[in-house]
């Protein structure tokens, strides 16, 4: 697995940001990196960041459409869902259960 390149660089940068909010989510994203590769980890981190940005604005998490980040990496969707749910739970975002519907 490559430890350099665009996806790895951006993933590591995003991971540092996400780690400030949730250590557990960061660990899950690292697992995605080692299991599915840098592109899937990049997409997963972007999905988590999209949830964070939506929660910080008036859009709300329901409007985040974080799944769109996973179009190219559908094979990592289940792991990403777990990371997003963990992130929402750890940060206290109230409507994390809406993802299960």
N, C-alpha and C positions, 0 to 999 in steps of 0.2 A: 504494500500500500504506500502510496506517495505521501511524504510528509512535507511537501512543498507544493506550491501552485495556488491558483486563485481561490478555489473552494476551501482549501485548508487554511489559508491566510485569513479569509473572512470568517470562517467558522471559529477559529481561535480567538479572533477579536470579539465576535458575538458571544462566545462562551464566557469570556471574562465579564462582559456586561450582565449576562444572565446569572452568573455565579453570585453576583452582588445581591440578587433577589432570592435565589433558591439554589442551595448547594446540591440538593437531591436532583433537581432538574438538570443541572450541569453534569452530574454523574451519568444520568440517563442519556444525555446527548453524547457524552464520551463513549458510552456503550454502542450507540448508533454509529459513531465514527469507526469504531473498531470492527463492528459487525457488518455494516453495509457500505462503508467507504466514505470518502470525503464529500462527495456530491450529495449523498443522502443526509449526512450530518449538517451540511450547509443548508439544505432545504428545511430540515427539521428546526435548526436554530432560527431560520427566517420565520418559520411558522410561530415559534414561541415569541419572537420579537414582535410579530404582527399582533398577537394577543396582548402583549404588554402595551404597545402603542394604542391599540383600540381601547384598552381599559383606562388609559390616561387621557383619552379624549371623550367627547360626548357620544361617539359612535357606539360604545359598549362592546363587550366581547362577542355578543351574538352577531354583530355586524363585521367582525374581523375577517371572516372567510379565510381562516388560516389554512384550511384544507387545500386551497388553491396553490399554496406553496409546494404541495406534494404531488403535483401533476406528473412531474418527471421521475418521481421516486415513490411510486405507489407501493412498492415492495417494503418500504419502511413506515407505512402509514400507521400500523398498529403500535409500533414503538414510539412514533411521534405523538400519537394520541395520548399515550401514557405520560410522555414528557409534558405535554400541554396541560393535561389534567393535574399533574403533580405541581407544575408551576402555578396554576390557578389556585390550587389548594394552599400551597405554601405562602403565596402572596395575599391570600384572603379575598381573592376576587369572588364575589358572591355567587355568580351564576355558572360556576364550573360544571354543575350537574347538567346544564343544558346541552353540553357536548355529548352526553350519553343518549339523547333522544334521536 
